[in-house]
Each structure stands twice: as C-alpha cells, then as structure tokens.
Amino acid sequence: MSHYIAQPCVGVKDIACVAVCPVDCIHELPEDKRGGFPDMLYIDPDECIDCGVCIDECPVTAIFPEEDLPEEWENFIKINTDMAAAAS
C-alpha cells in the first residue's frame, strides 16, 4: 500500500511532509518534466512504506492512504504513479 497526494496540494506544494518522511518518497518534479502534470508534490508509491507520518504534517490535508482517498480524487493514484515514472 502507499499514500497519495491529492487535489488540495495543487498549487500549494508545502514541503512540511517532505521533512518528516523517513524514506524520502515525497518529491516535486523538476521543471523540465512537469509538462501536463498538476503543480503539486507527489509520493512515489514504490518508495512509500505506508507509515502515515506525512499525513498530520500536511497543512492542506492532501495526503491519504489509498483506502481512504476520497472517490472524487481517485485519479490522483495514477497522477502520483505517473509523476514518479516521469521523474525516473
């Protein structure tokens, strides 16, 4: 399982969650790879250890475990996954 960053992060990109992540799985795409992606941070689902430490640090409540992601934001699973792939 992984956690995912959703709509509330778009345009905000507060990095408080990055500072507490024990495995450094929260990233921002480099400028040259952002084409077509929302302006947000993303969680690399292959690196996330599902610890949940980042949830309480997010000031805009944008981070969710997969099973708690609101239905209207389920597309952010693919967005986070695609952003991680684009960064590679």
C-alpha positions in Angstrom: 0.0 0.0 0.0 1.0 3.6 -0.5 -0.2 7.0 0.4 -1.1 9.5 -2.3 -1.1 13.3 -2.6 -4.4 14.6 -4.0 -6.1 17.8 -5.2 -5.5 20.1 -2.1 -1.8 20.1 -2.8 -2.2 21.5 -6.3 -0.6 25.0 -6.4 0.4 24.7 -2.7 3.4 22.3 -2.5 4.0 22.9 1.2 7.1 20.8 2.0 6.4 20.1 5.6 5.6 16.5 4.6 9.0 16.1 2.9 10.8 16.9 6.1 9.2 14.1 8.1 9.2 11.3 5.5 11.6 8.6 6.8 12.3 7.2 3.3 12.3 10.4 1.2 9.5 9.3 -1.1 7.8 12.7 -1.5 9.1 14.7 -4.4 8.5 17.6 -6.8 9.0 17.0 -10.4 11.9 19.0 -12.0 10.7 21.9 -14.1 11.7 20.2 -17.3 9.5 17.1 -16.6 6.3 18.9 -15.4 4.6 19.1 -18.8 0.9 18.1 -18.4 1.1 17.3 -14.7 -0.5 19.3 -11.9 1.7 21.7 -10.0 2.0 19.6 -6.8 4.2 17.3 -4.9 3.8 13.5 -5.4 4.5 10.3 -3.5 6.5 7.6 -5.2 4.3 4.6 -4.5 7.3 2.2 -4.9 9.2 4.0 -2.2 6.4 4.7 0.3 6.4 2.4 3.3 2.9 3.3 4.3 3.9 4.8 7.7 1.5 7.7 7.5 3.8 10.2 9.2 3.3 12.7 6.4 -0.5 12.9 6.9 -0.5 15.1 10.0 2.2 17.3 8.6 0.3 18.3 5.5 -1.3 21.7 6.2 -3.9 21.3 3.5 -5.0 17.7 4.2 -3.8 16.4 0.8 -2.2 13.1 1.8 -4.3 9.9 2.1 -3.7 6.2 2.3 -5.1 4.5 -0.8 -8.1 3.1 1.1 -9.1 6.5 2.4 -8.6 8.5 -0.7 -11.9 10.3 -1.5 -13.6 8.9 -4.5 -13.5 12.2 -6.4 -9.7 12.2 -6.1 -9.0 8.5 -7.1 -7.4 9.8 -10.3 -4.5 11.0 -8.1 -3.3 7.4 -7.7 -2.4 7.4 -11.4 -1.2 11.0 -11.2 1.3 10.2 -8.4 2.4 7.0 -10.1 2.8 8.7 -13.5 4.8 11.6 -11.9 7.1 9.1 -10.2 7.7 7.3 -13.5 8.3 10.7 -15.3 11.0 11.5 -12.7 12.9 8.3 -13.4 
